[in-house]
Amino acid sequence: MDYDLPGWLNLALRWLHVIAGVAWIGASFYFVWLDNNLRAPVPEKDGVKGELWAVHGGGFYHSQKYMVAPAHMPDHLHWFKWEAYTTWLSGFALLIVLYYWQANVYLIDAAKHPFSQPAAIGVGLAFIFGGLAVYEALCRSPLVRNGKLFGIVWFGALTAAAWALTKLFSDRGAFIHVGAIIGTCMAANVFLVIIPNQRKIVADMLAGREVDPRLGLMGKQRSVHNNYMTLPIIFIMISNHYPLVTGHRLAWLLLAMIAAGGVSIRHFFNLKHVGKIRHDFLFYGAMLVFGATVVASAKPAKKIEVSDTVPFSTVQGIIQKHCVMCHSHSPTHPGFSAPPLGATFDTPAHIQAYAPKINERAVLSTSMPLGNETGMTDEERAQLGAWIKQGAKSP
């Protein structure tokens, strides 16, 4: 049988990535919430910094956090690490299967830069691990002592990377590499700092040595960084469904605005957990996201007007030239064995039925054809748009 191996790998890895990501994000959000809701024990308990009583699912729970470490190591100690590792490993494997294995389809946009497949992969990896190097350098610099300034500088570095990537790669490829930079930094925080420091604490306890409190503080700092980077990376994970953002000429700016809105909203909840209600951060977040929608909806600087009625024969010719190679019951494009999302344009009825999606993907944005591989012109996009506005009529 003729199996679509990339397609099945894509499905399996994406499902695993989502499951692991939910587990990691859930644990991250919970522990930041827990840490912010701890209260000093009454009466005081030796070595205990804070505690929390909670009820959930019909049961009562009692959590305690020690100032440094408990006096004795418990027999059973759970380590939160595999959620992060599995999320990154599955995400990186998905990047390879979808964007590197099929770079000519999903990553390379010849109109932006005519990369060869190896060159595109090399540039993508350079951005990912170069971004990690920049993040680690910032974390190990005096700048990290000022949380706000650190956040501004790191956000600026990510925005610069987003701008550069949108000039080099396809729309989706650029966004996913920004997400890969963030995800790699988050996983590295667990792998390089949080877990090693926890191992040192455990080893010191077992050996009867005094535990260095800085180890826990460093881990907490990296955990907070991850907490603030979570909402931006979630948006990037779903961004390929929104071509009005990814395909916009100012896509990097839209991503920055939406990400900043997510950070602001996350900050509101982090403050709320410690009893500080700052609705202005919710307002800032909402305004940033709203501002992004305004920018995304703005008309392009150069708009071609089509005043004459566009006949269906013209539209069908454009579709045959630029779309049917992928969107057909029997695709001829080497990257597809089945039509993407099941959308086929083989008949006039199919083209008419998918007119709203054609308008979204090929007229309002330039996300289709992928990487504009077939060289669809602005005039052709304008003709498609005019036909849709005129009622998307077919014979």
Salt bridges, closest charged atoms under 4 A:
ASP35 OD1 - LYS65 NZ 2.59
ASP35 OD2 - LYS220 NZ 2.49
GLU51 OE1 - LYS45 NZ 3.06
GLU51 OE1 - HIS62 NE2 2.75
GLU136 OE1 - ARG140 NH2 2.91
GLU136 OE2 - ARG222 NH1 2.88
ASP171 OD1 - LYS112 NZ 3.06
ASP204 OD1 - ARG209 NH2 2.85
ASP212 OD2 - ARG214 NH2 2.93
ASP280 OD2 - ARG278 NH2 2.64
GLU360 OE1 - LYS357 NZ 3.23
GLU373 OE1 - HIS333 NE2 2.86
GLU380 OE2 - LYS321 NZ 3.56
GLU380 OE1 - HIS322 NE2 2.84
